[in-house]
Amino acid sequence: MPALDYPYPDMPAHGTTLEVAPGVQWISMPLPFALDHINLWLVGGTIIDTGIADETTRGLWEKILAGKEVERVILTHYHPDHAGNAAWLCKKYGVPLWTTQGEYLTAHAVRESSAGYTSEAVVDVFLKNGLDPARATKMLGRGNRYAALVPDFPTSYRRIIGGDRLQIGGHEWRAFIGHGHAPEHLSLYCEALNVVIAGDMLLSTISTNVSVWSIDPEGDPLRLFLESLKRYRELPEDVLVLPSHGKPFRGAHSRVAELEGHHQKHFAKLTEALQGKQMSAGELLGLLFRRPLDAHQTFFAMGEAIAHLHYLYYAGRLKRANGADGIMRYASS
């Protein structure tokens, strides 16, 4: 499989921009997580994704945007590293927010802990899938982390639908939608520049988190994600992919194949481990994630473990049963 090509080996320093295509500026903002940065984009007067809402990020935005005209803010999806400063930027520069309806409404629901988006509801799903109660207790002490990182969010927006063609920075960009990582994740492709802003859907060195959450506890998000990845095969192999984490790269088709292979390996591990055994997602965490997991990492690892088991169950490759203790366990069919 051909290696990915990274035409820009160095990340732009915080507070600076790096042009990666005519009129397309790459911005890197710090994050206080193990994943320590996010890539944001400035295309003409359009800001695409915004970083978390903290003084550091806002100070860097003010430095970058000094003397520039801002026309609008576009969000790829609702996650806090993407949406945190949307309201602040829209208010400060008097510009509208553009995004998909699924991401807009989800941001409001998660901020308000409504529609089933509560830590208690998520942890309840995890407990029913075998999470150790001591680990669950640690998760419940975190409060609404989303509201802390996204303290405000716009109360109106311009809706983007898959297939829409947007004029951004003097070029036409086509919107296409992905599922699994977020409800209605937006990517933008410019044929004239041969560039795609991929958000979190296609990352170069890490796999996108795809989890089952409390709002859709019986969902199959990994099937949706793998089906969405196929849309990147419709783009040229040498398209310049602008991901939200890591460096811009070429080799989209190869990367899709790598990610498909990554998940197939997880499927094989699970089906082998479940031969003649019944195990829960909580019991299988160590099989899928070899490194020690803190409470933050366990939160996402549990969601992802359940997603892999659901994929195999709905594909007919696993069977499952709810035990007398109320915990769901799986076994190979």
Kinemage of the C-alpha trace (Angstrom):
@kinemage 1
@onewidth
@group {chain A} dominant
@subgroup {mainchain}
@vectorlist {calphas} color= white
{ca met a 1} P 0.000 0.000 0.000
{ca pro a 2} L 1.543 3.379 -0.980
{ca ala a 3} L 2.768 5.525 1.892
{ca leu a 4} L 0.965 8.778 2.566
{ca asp a 5} L 2.629 11.945 1.280
{ca tyr a 6} L 2.959 14.876 3.697
{ca pro a 7} L 3.767 17.991 1.647
{ca tyr a 8} L 3.964 20.247 4.725
{ca pro a 9} L 6.254 18.575 7.291
{ca asp a 10} L 6.110 21.371 9.870
{ca met a 11} L 3.050 22.493 11.818
{ca pro a 12} L 2.412 26.258 11.771
{ca ala a 13} L 3.421 27.923 15.016
{ca his a 14} L 0.521 28.920 17.254
{ca gly a 15} L -0.702 32.378 16.273
{ca thr a 16} L 0.482 32.028 12.666
{ca thr a 17} L -0.947 30.632 9.442
{ca leu a 18} L 0.535 28.490 6.683
{ca glu a 19} L -0.887 28.540 3.163
{ca val a 20} L -1.455 24.952 1.976
{ca ala a 21} L -3.369 25.831 -1.215
{ca pro a 22} L -4.162 29.161 -2.876
{ca gly a 23} L -6.153 31.136 -0.301
{ca val a 24} L -6.336 28.226 2.173
{ca gln a 25} L -4.578 28.967 5.468
{ca trp a 26} L -3.717 26.256 8.015
{ca ile a 27} L -3.996 27.222 11.694
{ca ser a 28} L -2.947 25.024 14.624
{ca met a 29} L -4.464 25.648 18.047
{ca pro a 30} L -3.440 23.962 21.330
{ca leu a 31} L -5.681 21.531 23.207
{ca pro a 32} L -5.352 20.532 26.893
{ca phe a 33} L -5.749 16.820 26.122
{ca ala a 34} L -3.554 13.889 25.127
{ca leu a 35} L -4.478 14.936 21.578
{ca asp a 36} L -2.753 18.280 22.014
{ca his a 37} L -3.749 20.279 18.919
{ca ile a 38} L -6.513 20.919 16.433
{ca asn a 39} L -6.204 22.150 12.869
{ca leu a 40} L -8.476 25.022 11.874
{ca trp a 41} L -8.767 26.660 8.474
{ca leu a 42} L -9.127 30.199 7.181
{ca val a 43} L -10.294 30.350 3.560
{ca gly a 44} L -10.668 33.933 2.403
{ca gly a 45} L -12.911 35.448 5.062
{ca thr a 46} L -14.386 32.117 6.161
{ca ile a 47} L -13.296 30.454 9.409
{ca ile a 48} L -13.708 26.676 9.401
{ca asp a 49} L -13.816 25.266 12.959
{ca thr a 50} L -12.903 27.306 16.001
{ca gly a 51} L -11.020 25.504 18.822
{ca ile a 52} L -12.028 25.264 22.475
{ca ala a 53} L -13.182 28.332 24.389
{ca asp a 54} L -10.229 29.374 26.520
{ca glu a 55} L -8.195 32.559 26.835
{ca thr a 56} L -5.203 31.096 25.001
{ca thr a 57} L -7.163 30.123 21.899
{ca arg a 58} L -9.084 33.401 21.804
{ca gly a 59} L -5.870 35.397 22.123
{ca leu a 60} L -4.386 33.476 19.208
{ca trp a 61} L -7.507 34.103 17.112
{ca glu a 62} L -7.277 37.845 17.773
{ca lys a 63} L -3.653 37.823 16.649
{ca ile a 64} L -4.404 35.841 13.481
{ca leu a 65} L -7.486 37.862 12.505
{ca ala a 66} L -6.037 41.316 13.195
{ca gly a 67} L -6.784 43.506 10.172
{ca lys a 68} L -8.681 40.739 8.365
{ca glu a 69} L -12.307 40.770 7.272
{ca val a 70} L -14.324 37.841 8.600
{ca glu a 71} L -17.404 36.779 6.613
{ca arg a 72} L -18.708 33.698 8.435
{ca val a 73} L -17.899 30.704 10.612
{ca ile a 74} L -18.416 27.149 9.343
{ca leu a 75} L -18.382 24.128 11.663
{ca thr a 76} L -17.615 20.601 10.510
{ca his a 77} L -19.284 19.204 13.652
{ca tyr a 78} L -20.355 19.944 17.200
{ca his a 79} L -17.433 18.559 19.242
{ca pro a 80} L -15.926 21.139 21.627
{ca asp a 81} L -12.526 21.446 19.931
{ca his a 82} L -14.404 22.449 16.771
{ca ala a 83} L -17.329 24.450 18.171
{ca gly a 84} L -15.947 26.037 21.334
{ca asn a 85} L -15.459 29.556 19.973
{ca ala a 86} L -18.273 29.623 17.422
{ca ala a 87} L -20.497 31.994 19.426
{ca trp a 88} L -17.582 34.198 20.483
{ca leu a 89} L -16.296 34.600 16.912
{ca cys a 90} L -19.766 35.154 15.455
{ca lys a 91} L -20.524 37.862 18.036
{ca lys a 92} L -17.120 39.516 17.896
{ca tyr a 93} L -17.115 39.866 14.106
{ca gly a 94} L -20.883 40.093 13.533
{ca val a 95} L -20.986 37.099 11.200
{ca pro a 96} L -23.312 34.079 10.802
{ca leu a 97} L -22.694 30.462 11.668
{ca trp a 98} L -23.033 27.861 8.909
{ca thr a 99} L -23.261 24.133 9.650
{ca thr a 100} L -25.499 21.100 9.247
{ca gln a 101} L -28.723 20.805 11.190
{ca gly a 102} L -27.643 17.659 13.024
{ca glu a 103} L -24.521 19.332 14.385
{ca tyr a 104} L -26.271 22.593 15.271
{ca leu a 105} L -29.053 20.963 17.259
{ca thr a 106} L -26.730 18.462 18.924
{ca ala a 107} L -24.452 21.239 20.183
{ca his a 108} L -27.409 22.867 21.936
{ca ala a 109} L -28.665 19.560 23.346
{ca val a 110} L -25.291 18.575 24.773
{ca arg a 111} L -24.692 22.040 26.258
{ca glu a 112} L -28.063 21.876 28.019
{ca ser a 113} L -27.740 18.190 29.005
{ca ser a 114} L -31.066 17.572 27.263
{ca ala a 115} L -32.423 14.905 24.907
{ca gly a 116} L -30.570 12.172 26.776
{ca tyr a 117} L -27.182 13.883 26.645
{ca thr a 118} L -26.137 13.518 30.280
{ca ser a 119} L -23.105 11.924 31.891
{ca glu a 120} L -25.448 9.802 34.019
{ca ala a 121} L -27.218 8.403 30.945
{ca val a 122} L -23.932 7.581 29.215
{ca val a 123} L -22.472 5.899 32.301
{ca asp a 124} L -25.691 3.892 32.722
{ca val a 125} L -25.217 2.494 29.203
{ca phe a 126} L -21.592 1.685 30.013
{ca leu a 127} L -22.540 -0.091 33.261
{ca lys a 128} L -25.052 -2.215 31.360
{ca asn a 129} L -22.177 -3.128 29.035
{ca gly a 130} L -19.878 -4.248 31.823
{ca leu a 131} L -17.916 -1.160 32.818
{ca asp a 132} L -16.306 -1.574 36.242
{ca pro a 133} L -18.407 0.485 38.732
{ca ala a 134} L -15.285 2.102 40.211
{ca arg a 135} L -14.342 3.471 36.798
{ca ala a 136} L -17.914 4.633 36.273
{ca thr a 137} L -17.851 6.610 39.508
{ca lys a 138} L -14.776 8.536 38.330
{ca met a 139} L -16.588 9.537 35.136
{ca leu a 140} L -19.576 10.940 37.023
{ca gly a 141} L -17.497 13.507 38.890
{ca arg a 142} L -16.592 15.424 35.736
{ca gly a 143} L -19.867 17.343 35.303
{ca asn a 144} L -20.832 18.768 31.903
{ca arg a 145} L -17.401 19.086 30.327
{ca tyr a 146} L -18.951 20.125 27.024
{ca ala a 147} L -20.570 23.242 28.507
{ca ala a 148} L -17.243 24.193 30.082
{ca leu a 149} L -15.481 24.035 26.700
{ca val a 150} L -18.422 25.482 24.712
{ca pro a 151} L -19.788 28.121 27.131
{ca asp a 152} L -22.096 29.669 24.522
{ca phe a 153} L -23.456 28.702 21.122
{ca pro a 154} L -25.243 30.700 18.409
{ca thr a 155} L -29.037 30.752 18.527
{ca ser a 156} L -29.413 30.848 14.743
{ca tyr a 157} L -27.505 29.394 11.811
{ca arg a 158} L -27.440 28.871 8.054
{ca arg a 159} L -28.115 25.233 7.231
{ca ile a 160} L -25.751 23.256 4.980
{ca ile a 161} L -27.055 20.095 3.305
{ca gly a 162} L -25.040 17.397 1.538
{ca gly a 163} L -24.554 18.349 -2.123
{ca asp a 164} L -24.676 22.103 -1.457
{ca arg a 165} L -22.075 24.124 -3.345
{ca leu a 166} L -20.608 27.001 -1.379
{ca gln a 167} L -18.518 29.899 -2.630
{ca ile a 168} L -15.612 30.132 -0.186
{ca gly a 169} L -12.507 32.212 -0.829
{ca gly a 170} L -13.292 32.657 -4.513
{ca his a 171} L -13.747 28.937 -5.254
{ca glu a 172} L -16.644 26.502 -5.229
{ca trp a 173} L -16.648 23.885 -2.457
{ca arg a 174} L -19.026 20.909 -2.412
{ca ala a 175} L -20.482 19.775 0.908
{ca phe a 176} L -20.689 16.092 1.707
{ca ile a 177} L -21.843 14.428 4.893
{ca gly a 178} L -20.376 11.678 7.042
{ca his a 179} L -21.897 9.720 9.903
{ca gly a 180} L -20.688 7.665 12.835
{ca his a 181} L -18.289 10.096 14.494
{ca ala a 182} L -20.918 12.823 14.751
{ca pro a 183} L -24.574 13.025 13.657
{ca glu a 184} L -24.128 14.990 10.404
{ca his a 185} L -20.412 15.696 10.010
{ca leu a 186} L -19.585 18.185 7.246
{ca ser a 187} L -16.659 17.843 4.846
{ca leu a 188} L -15.911 20.306 2.031
{ca tyr a 189} L -14.265 19.474 -1.306
{ca cys a 190} L -12.904 22.000 -3.797
{ca glu a 191} L -12.349 20.464 -7.221
{ca ala a 192} L -10.483 23.503 -8.563
{ca leu a 193} L -7.902 23.299 -5.771
{ca asn a 194} L -8.067 19.492 -5.364
{ca val a 195} L -8.435 19.986 -1.612
{ca val a 196} L -10.824 18.434 0.911
{ca ile a 197} L -11.399 19.748 4.429
{ca ala a 198} L -12.053 16.429 6.136
{ca gly a 199} L -12.664 17.375 9.764
{ca asp a 200} L -12.392 14.251 11.911
{ca met a 201} L -13.656 11.846 9.263
{ca leu a 202} L -10.280 11.067 7.673
{ca leu a 203} L -7.221 11.460 9.920
{ca ser a 204} L -3.692 10.526 8.899
{ca thr a 205} L -2.155 8.762 11.904
{ca ile a 206} L -4.966 7.989 14.353
{ca ser a 207} L -8.345 6.343 13.904
{ca thr a 208} L -11.465 8.433 14.375
{ca asn a 209} L -13.423 7.706 17.530
{ca val a 210} L -16.720 6.017 16.682
{ca ser a 211} L -18.839 5.336 19.746
{ca val a 212} L -22.253 4.208 20.898
{ca trp a 213} L -23.800 6.882 23.147
{ca ser a 214} L -26.818 7.046 25.404
{ca ile a 215} L -29.023 8.891 22.927
{ca asp a 216} L -28.875 5.872 20.564
{ca pro a 217} L -27.822 2.979 22.803
{ca glu a 218} L -28.704 0.287 20.243
{ca gly a 219} L -27.165 2.119 17.282
{ca asp a 220} L -24.623 0.875 14.744
{ca pro a 221} L -22.390 3.933 14.243
{ca leu a 222} L -19.369 1.974 13.018
{ca arg a 223} L -21.310 0.699 10.010
{ca leu a 224} L -22.327 4.282 9.252
{ca phe a 225} L -18.726 5.469 9.607
{ca leu a 226} L -17.265 2.791 7.325
{ca glu a 227} L -19.938 3.506 4.717
{ca ser a 228} L -19.159 7.238 4.962
{ca leu a 229} L -15.439 6.615 4.443
{ca lys a 230} L -16.166 5.205 0.998
{ca arg a 231} L -17.107 8.701 -0.180
{ca tyr a 232} L -13.428 9.648 -0.023
{ca arg a 233} L -12.756 7.065 -2.731
{ca glu a 234} L -14.899 9.211 -5.020
{ca leu a 235} L -12.281 11.982 -4.753
{ca pro a 236} L -8.964 11.921 -6.648
{ca glu a 237} L -6.283 9.767 -4.991
{ca asp a 238} L -3.956 12.785 -4.939
{ca val a 239} L -6.484 15.113 -3.271
{ca leu a 240} L -4.870 17.159 -0.505
{ca val a 241} L -6.637 16.077 2.681
{ca leu a 242} L -6.852 18.708 5.422
{ca pro a 243} L -7.604 16.784 8.650
{ca ser a 244} L -8.496 18.237 12.027
{ca his a 245} L -5.560 16.492 13.711
{ca gly a 246} L -2.148 15.629 12.303
{ca lys a 247} L -0.691 17.046 9.106
{ca pro a 248} L -2.215 17.578 5.649
{ca phe a 249} L -1.591 14.579 3.425
{ca arg a 250} L -2.144 13.000 0.031
{ca gly a 251} L -3.186 9.392 -0.380
{ca ala a 252} L -6.855 9.438 0.615
{ca his a 253} L -7.668 6.070 -0.962
{ca ser a 254} L -4.738 4.395 0.784
{ca arg a 255} L -5.720 5.895 4.117
{ca val a 256} L -9.315 4.691 3.736
{ca ala a 257} L -7.981 1.179 3.104
{ca glu a 258} L -5.731 1.429 6.184
{ca leu a 259} L -8.659 2.438 8.386
{ca glu a 260} L -10.848 -0.330 6.995
{ca gly a 261} L -8.060 -2.783 7.749
{ca his a 262} L -7.674 -1.396 11.260
{ca his a 263} L -11.297 -2.096 12.077
{ca gln a 264} L -11.202 -5.526 10.413
{ca lys a 265} L -8.341 -6.450 12.760
{ca his a 266} L -10.465 -5.377 15.726
{ca phe a 267} L -13.353 -7.487 14.414
{ca ala a 268} L -11.069 -10.504 14.069
{ca lys a 269} L -9.689 -10.061 17.609
{ca leu a 270} L -13.174 -9.889 19.059
{ca thr a 271} L -14.597 -12.883 17.223
{ca glu a 272} L -11.569 -14.966 18.204
{ca ala a 273} L -11.735 -13.897 21.858
{ca leu a 274} L -15.447 -14.706 21.969
{ca gln a 275} L -15.159 -18.251 20.665
{ca gly a 276} L -16.852 -20.372 23.309
{ca lys a 277} L -17.028 -17.430 25.730
{ca gln a 278} L -19.499 -14.751 26.738
{ca met a 279} L -17.916 -11.368 27.495
{ca ser a 280} L -19.058 -7.762 27.860
{ca ala a 281} L -17.598 -4.632 26.309
{ca gly a 282} L -16.088 -3.728 29.672
{ca glu a 283} L -14.283 -7.071 29.832
{ca leu a 284} L -12.933 -6.587 26.310
{ca leu a 285} L -11.416 -3.121 26.808
{ca gly a 286} L -7.952 -4.583 27.437
{ca leu a 287} L -8.123 -6.522 24.174
{ca leu a 288} L -8.896 -3.455 22.053
{ca phe a 289} L -6.863 -0.867 23.984
{ca arg a 290} L -3.490 -2.073 25.245
{ca arg a 291} L -2.409 1.121 26.981
{ca pro a 292} L -3.627 2.178 30.450
{ca leu a 293} L -6.781 4.302 30.219
{ca asp a 294} L -7.655 7.223 32.478
{ca ala a 295} L -11.293 8.231 33.074
{ca his a 296} L -11.363 10.529 30.006
{ca gln a 297} L -9.896 7.837 27.742
{ca thr a 298} L -12.116 5.103 29.201
{ca phe a 299} L -15.170 7.219 28.339
{ca phe a 300} L -14.335 7.044 24.635
{ca ala a 301} L -12.897 3.520 24.727
{ca met a 302} L -16.135 2.089 26.145
{ca gly a 303} L -18.216 3.774 23.485
{ca glu a 304} L -15.914 2.430 20.799
{ca ala a 305} L -15.837 -1.111 22.200
{ca ile a 306} L -19.636 -1.223 22.213
{ca ala a 307} L -19.677 0.120 18.634
{ca his a 308} L -17.435 -2.747 17.438
{ca leu a 309} L -19.617 -5.327 19.190
{ca his a 310} L -22.801 -3.812 17.762
{ca tyr a 311} L -21.330 -3.888 14.253
{ca leu a 312} L -20.555 -7.602 14.554
{ca tyr a 313} L -23.901 -8.362 16.190
{ca tyr a 314} L -25.952 -6.629 13.509
{ca ala a 315} L -23.817 -8.300 10.814
{ca gly a 316} L -24.774 -11.686 12.292
{ca arg a 317} L -21.238 -12.508 13.401
{ca leu a 318} L -21.956 -12.368 17.142
{ca lys a 319} L -24.876 -13.320 19.334
{ca arg a 320} L -25.675 -11.627 22.622
{ca ala a 321} L -27.665 -12.085 25.788
{ca asn a 322} L -28.625 -9.892 28.706
{ca gly a 323} L -27.499 -11.609 31.905
{ca ala a 324} L -29.338 -11.910 35.193
{ca asp a 325} L -27.079 -9.115 36.457
{ca gly a 326} L -28.370 -6.808 33.699
{ca ile a 327} L -25.075 -6.839 31.766
{ca met a 328} L -25.023 -7.468 28.013
{ca arg a 329} L -22.546 -10.133 26.921
{ca tyr a 330} L -21.527 -11.321 23.476
{ca ala a 331} L -20.306 -14.588 22.003
{ca ser a 332} L -19.285 -15.709 18.526
{ca ser a 333} L -22.153 -17.080 16.441
